[in-house]
Amino acid sequence: MNLRNTEYEISINRYTDNYEQFAFNPPQTSLRGKFSPSFSNLTHLQYLDLAFNDFQESQIPLQFSNLTKLTHLDLSKSNISGSILTQFTNLSSLKYLDLSSGYGVHLSSTKWLGGLINLQVLRLNSIDLYEATSSKTYFAEHISRLSNLKDLQLSNCGISGSVFPIQEINNLSRLTFLDISNNHELNSSFPVHLANLTSLSSLYLSDCNLHGSVPYMPQLKVLGVGGNTDLNVDLTRTFERRWPKLQLIGISLTKVTGPFLNLISNVPLLESLFASDCSIQGSIPKSICKLAFLRDLILRNNNFTGRISSCITMLKHLNQLDISNNSIGGDVSLPSFISKLNLTFVNLSLNKLKVSTDQHLHFHHKHQLKELGLGSCNLTGLFPTFICNLPHLEDLYLPDNNLNGTIPSCIHKLKNLHTLDLSYNNLQGPLPVLRQYVESYNLAHNKFNGEISMESGKSLSTSFYLFLSDNELTGSIPISMCSKEPGVRTNIQYLDLSNNKLSGFIPPTIGYCNFLEYLNLGTNNLTGNVPQELEQIKNLLFLQLNDNNLNGDPLHFISKLHELEVLNLENNNFGGSISNVFGSLNNLKILSLSSNNFNGSVPKEILNLHQLQVFDLSRNNLTGLLPREIGNLITLRSRSNDTSKLTGGAYLVDLHLQMVSKGIIQFQKLYTYSSGIDLSSNNLEGEIPEEIGLLKGLYMLNLSHNRLLGKIPQTIGSMNGLESLDLSFNKLSGFIPPSFASMDFLGYLNLSYNNLSGIIPRGPHFDTLGGDSSAYVNNSFLCGYPTENVCEGDQSSNTSDTYLPSGADGNDTNDKWYLYGAVALGIIVGFWGLFFCLLLKKDKWWFGYWRFIDNISVKIVNFFLSD
C-alpha cells in the first residue's frame, strides 16, 4: 500500500526553512485524520508507505505489532506522536523502517530494535535518541545488533558526548550508508576507525562539532564532513594517495589548507565538490578542467583570486557552478557560459567580474537553467530580455548592478519563478505584475514609482518575502496585500515598504497577514491610528512604523505582541502613558519611542526586560524619577563579543535606528553588541541612581535636557564599555568623579550646562575629550584643564565636593574691595596726576606719568586674568 504524499514531499524539500509553517498547513493532497485500529486487520500487508501525510499527532496503534509480514514501513514526516513501546516488537520481517522527523515521537527504549534482525534500512532522523538510552556515549548499543543493516540515518538525534561510539558502529560490517550529521553536541575527534568499515561507501558527519583530521578512506564514494569548523582538512596530506571511488566531497565550513592540485589529480571520478566558507586562497587551477565527470562546483565565500579559465566550458557535465563572494576578476561572456554548458545553476555574484550579456540572446527551450546569480557583476543598460526565454528559471538574482529602464512585460512568461532579486539598481516605472506565489520578491533601492495596484497587492500577498523599500511608490497600501479573499492565501512573513512616499491609513486588513514576522512601514507619509487588528499577528518579531504622521495610543495593544524583539515608533505623533504596558514583552531587544508625545514615568517593568539592549524614550513628555531598577537590564551588564549584524530574523535583514550618539543624530546599523539608553529631552527629575553603574556593557548613555540633580554617581566611572556620555543641560552638582579619567573607551563627553564644581580629572585619553572646553561650558565653578579657571591648593589630591576655584571659597568680598581700590586709585592718579603734569608742563614728568599709568594697567589686567 503506497499512499505517500509526493506533492507534500516536494514542498517540504523545497521549503525546508518554512517546514514548521507547512507542517500546520499541509497541501490539500494530504491524508488527514487519526490512525484506525483496523490497520491490524491487514495481516497480509507487506508494504506500507504513509509518508508526508497528516495524522494529526495521533499515536501509532499498539495493534501494529500484528502486521508480522510487513517488510517496508515508512511513516516519515506524517505528524505522528506518542511513545514507541511494543508496536514494532513482532515485526521481525521488517527490512525498511523510516520514522524520520517524528518530532512528537518519544522513544522510551530502543530494545525493540534488537528484535528487527532482518532490518537493512533504519532512518530515525530528528528523533531524540538520548531519551531512549541510558548513556549518551552508547546510543548505538541496540542498533549494533542489527547485523544486516546497510543504511543507518540518525541525523539531528541529539547525540552528544566526547567519545564516538566507534565499537558499536564497527559491528555493522555490512553498512554502506551512514548519516550522523547535525548532532551538534557530539564534540568528538573524527572517528578514524570508520576506515575499517570496508563496505562503507557514503559517510555524512557534517555539523557534529568534530575535530582532528580526516583519515584515508579509499572505499568511500561520498564524504560529507562540512560544518565542523574545528576539523582540519589538509588537501595535500588527505589526498596524497588516490581515492579511486570518491564522487562527492563536502568540506564547507572546515579548516581547509593546501592547494587543490592533489585533490584534482587523485580523485579522478569526482562529480561534486562543496568547499564553501573555507577561506581558501589563490586561484582556481586550470587543471580542474581535467575532472571530466564534474557536475557540481560550489566554491562560494572563499578568497579565490585570478580569473576563470576558459577551459571550464569543456566540462560538459557541469550542472552547478557557484563561485560567488570571492575576488575573482576579468571579463565573462554570459552567452558562452550558458550556451556551451548544460548548467542549471550558476552564481557569479560578488566578485570583481564584468559580465557581458546579449539582449537578443536566444536559447533553445530544452535549456534547463533554474538559477542565475549575477549580483555585483557590473551589468549595465536595460534589463536583459533574454532572461524571459529561460522557461525553467526559478531563482533570478541581479542585485547591486547598474541596470536601468523598466522591467519588460515578458517577465510574466517565467511561470516557474520563485525568487526575484533586482535590488540596488536604477530600475524605474510601475511595479511589474508577476504570477502569484513568487516566494521572494526584492525590488528595494530602485526608482519604481506609481501606486501599488489592487491586482499587484493580491499577487504580492502570496509571497513569503516582500521588499519594496527605498523607491518612490505613492498612494495607499492596498487592502488586497493582506486579504481574507477565498482562494487567496496570504503568505507574507517579511514586508518592507519603508522609505517610500506612501500615504493614507494602515489598512485594518494587515491583521490577516497571520504569518507576518517582520513589518517595516517606516519613513512614509502614513496618517491616522495604527489599526488594532495588528494585535492578531501573534508571531510578529519586528515592528517599525517610525517617521510617519501616525497618532493615537497604540501601546495598549502592541504590548500584546509577546514575541516582539524590535519596536520602533520614533518620530510620530503618538501619545498616552507608557506605564505598565511592556512587562510582558520579554523578548524585546530594541525599543525606540523617541520624538512622540508619550507621558507618564519611566515604567519599572521595562527595566525588567532582560534582553533589552537599546532603550530610547527621548524627546517625549516623561516625568518622575529615573528608577533604580535600571541596573536590572542584564544584557547591558557586559559587552557581547559577537560582531555580527543585528538582523531581522532568518532572512538577515539589516536593522537601522536613528540615535543621538557622540552628540550627532546618526542613522546607525545595529549589531549584536549595539547598546544604548537615551532618555534625553524629557522632564525627568531626581538623582541619577548609583545602580546605573552596573551596566558595564553599555555603549551610549544620554540623559541630557532633563531636570536631574545631585551628584554624578561614582559608579559611572566603572562603565568601561561606555563610548558616549551626555549629561548636559541638567542641574547636576558636586565634582566630576576622578574615575572618569580612566574611561579609556569614552569617545564623547558632554557635561555642559550644569552646576558642577571642583577640579576636572585628567588623564592622557580623558584630556582629549574636552580639549576646547565645550564639554564643561556653563559650569562656573569647575577649574583646571581645559578651562581657564585656575584651582588653588594641591590639585592632585583635592577632589572633595567643596573644592572650588581660587576666590570661590568666600573671597568674593575681597574681589569687591580690589575693584573699589582700583577705581579709586585710577581716579586719584588719573585726574590729579594729569592735573599736576599739565600744570608743570615738563616733558620728563609727562612721559614718566604715562609709563606709570601703563604699568598700573598691566598689573590690574594680569590680576583679573590670573584670578
GINOR-V285338 format. One line per field, one symbol per residue. ss: DSSP state (@ for helix, = for strand, . for the rest). psi: psi as a letter, one per 40 degrees, with the letter a starting at -180 (. if undefined). burial: + if it has 24 or more other ideal C-beta (glycine too) atoms within 12 Angstrom, else -. A space follows every 50 residues. Layout:
ss = ???
psi = ???
burial = ???
//
This chain:
ss = .=...@@@@@@@@@.@@@@@@@@@.......=....@@@@@.....===. ...=...==..@@@@@.....===.....====............===.. ...===....@@@@@.....===......@@@..........@@@..... ===............@@@@@......===.........=..@@@@@.... .===......===........===.....=====@@@@.........=== ....===...@@@@@@.....===......===..@@@@@.....===.. ..===.=..@@@@@.....===......=====@@@@@@@....===... .=====..............===......===..@@@@@.....===... .====...@@@@@.....===....====..........===....==== =..@@@@@@@....===....===....@@@............===.... ..==...@@@@@.....===....=====..@@@@@.....===....== ==..@@@@.......===....=====............===....==== .....@@@.....===....=====..@@@@@.@@@@.......=.=.@@ @..=.======..======.=....===....====...@@@@@.....= ==....====...@@@@@.....===....====...@@@@@.....=== ....=====......@@@.....@@@....===.......=......... ....=......@@@@@@@@@@@@@@@@@@@@@@@@@@@@@..@@@@@@@@ @@@@@@@@@@@@@@@@.
psi = hhfhgdddddddddfdefdddddegiieeihiaiiheedeegeehdhhhf ifahfffiihidedeegeehdhhhfifefiaaihcededegeehdhhhfi fgdehhgeieddddegeehdhhhfhehheddeiehddfdedddeegeehd hhhfhfefhiiehhgdddddegeehdhhhfifgeedfiihgdeeeegeeh dhhhfifefiiaihihgeeidhhheiegeehhghddddfdihgeehdhhh fifighiiiedddddegdehdhhhfifefhiaihidedeegdehdhhhfi fafiaaihheedeegeehdhhhfifafhaiihhddddddeifiehhheif afihhiihdehhiieehehdhhhfhfefhiaihheddeegdehdhhhfif afiaaihieedeegeehdhhhfifafiaaihihiiifhdhhhfifafiaa ihidddddddeeidhhhfifafiaaihieedgiehhehhhehdhhhfifa fiaaihhdedeegdehdhhheifafiiaihheedeegdehdhhhfifafi aageddddeegeehdhhheifafiaiiehfeedegeehdhhhfifafiaa ihhdddeegeehdhhhfifafiaaihieedeegddeeihieheiihigad efhhhihhihhfehhighhhidehiihhfifafiaaihidedeegeehdh hhfifafiaaihhdddeegeehehhheifafiaaihhdedeegeehehhh eifafiiaihiiiddddedfdeedeeifgdeiiiheiehhiiahdddhfi dehiiheefeedddddddddddddddddddddddddddddfhdddddddd dddddddddddddddd.
burial = ---++--++-++--+--+--+++--+---++---+---+-----+--+++ +++++--++++--+++++-+++++++++++++-+--++--++++++++++ +++++-+--+-++-++-+++++++++++++-++--+-+++++++-+-+++ +++++++++++--+++-+++++--+++++++++--++++++--+--+-++ +++++++++++++++-+-+++++++++++-+++-+--++---+-++++++ ++++++++-+--++-++-++++++++++-+--+++--+-++--+++++++ ++-+--++---+--+-++++++++++++-+-+-+--++--++++++++++ +++++-+---+-+---+++++++++++++--+++++++++-+++++++++ +-+--++---+--+-+++++++++++++++++-+++++++++++++++-- ++---++++++++++++++++++-+++++++++----+++++++++++++ ++--+++-++++++++++++++++++-++++-+++-+-++++++++++++ -++++++++-+-++++++++++++-++++-++--+-++++++++++++++ +++++++++-++++++++++++-++++-+++++-+++-+------++++- +-+++++++++++----+-+++++++++++++++--+++--+++++++++ ++++++++-++++-+++++++++++++++++++++++++++-+-++++++ ++++++++++++---+--++--+-++--+-+++++-+-+-+-------+- --+++++---------------------+---+---------------+- -----------------
//
